[in-house]
Amino acid sequence: MDLTSIGSVLLLIADIYAIVMILQSSEDMLKKILWSIVVIVLPLIGLIVWYLAGPGKKPF
């Protein structure tokens, strides 16, 4: 495995984690669906945007 493959696997794991967290949130179903679509269609950018602007407590 080269570095690109490892990065792709890590991104996939992070996206799956984000989608699970989105679906388990207390937000209404429309917001869950929209956030999930953003993370699926734009894997890296969607993940970053969800982390910074999504629902829930922020670590900073």
Backbone torsions as a table, in degrees:
resi	resn	phi	psi	omega
1	MET	NA	132.0	176.6
2	ASP	-95.5	178.6	-174.9
3	LEU	-63.3	-35.9	179.3
4	THR	-64.3	-41.4	179.3
5	SER	-65.0	-41.2	179.1
6	ILE	-64.3	-43.1	177.8
7	GLY	-62.3	-40.2	178.7
8	SER	-64.8	-41.2	178.6
9	VAL	-66.1	-42.0	178.2
10	LEU	-63.8	-39.8	177.3
11	LEU	-65.0	-40.8	177.5
12	LEU	-61.7	-44.2	178.5
13	ILE	-62.9	-43.1	179.7
14	ALA	-64.8	-39.3	178.6
15	ASP	-66.6	-41.1	177.7
16	ILE	-63.0	-42.9	176.8
17	TYR	-59.5	-45.4	-179.2
18	ALA	-62.4	-43.1	-179.5
19	ILE	-65.1	-41.6	177.2
20	VAL	-61.8	-44.1	179.2
21	MET	-64.7	-38.4	177.8
22	ILE	-62.7	-47.0	-177.0
23	LEU	-69.1	-24.5	178.8
24	GLN	-89.3	-5.0	-178.0
25	SER	-72.1	168.0	-178.5
26	SER	-91.7	7.8	179.5
27	GLU	-69.6	164.9	178.9
28	ASP	-72.0	161.6	-171.7
29	MET	-61.7	-35.5	-179.6
30	LEU	-62.1	-44.4	178.4
31	LYS	-64.6	-38.8	178.2
32	LYS	-61.7	-44.3	-179.0
33	ILE	-65.1	-45.3	-179.5
34	LEU	-62.9	-44.7	178.2
35	TRP	-62.9	-41.7	179.8
36	SER	-62.3	-41.9	178.5
37	ILE	-63.0	-42.4	179.2
38	VAL	-61.1	-43.7	-178.6
39	VAL	-68.1	-36.1	-179.5
40	ILE	-73.2	-44.0	-175.8
41	VAL	-74.5	-38.4	179.9
42	LEU	-120.6	79.4	-170.3
43	PRO	-53.3	-52.5	-176.6
44	LEU	-78.7	-50.4	-179.1
45	ILE	-64.7	-42.8	178.7
46	GLY	-61.2	-39.7	178.1
47	LEU	-63.7	-44.3	-180.0
48	ILE	-65.8	-45.6	-179.6
49	VAL	-64.0	-42.9	178.1
50	TRP	-61.3	-42.9	-179.0
51	TYR	-62.6	-40.7	-176.7
52	LEU	-83.4	-35.8	-171.8
53	ALA	-116.3	-7.5	-176.5
54	GLY	-71.5	171.4	-179.7
55	PRO	-68.2	157.1	177.0
56	GLY	111.6	173.2	179.2
57	LYS	-72.3	144.3	177.7
58	LYS	-102.0	142.0	-178.4
59	PRO	-74.0	-5.4	-177.7
60	PHE	-120.1	NA	NA
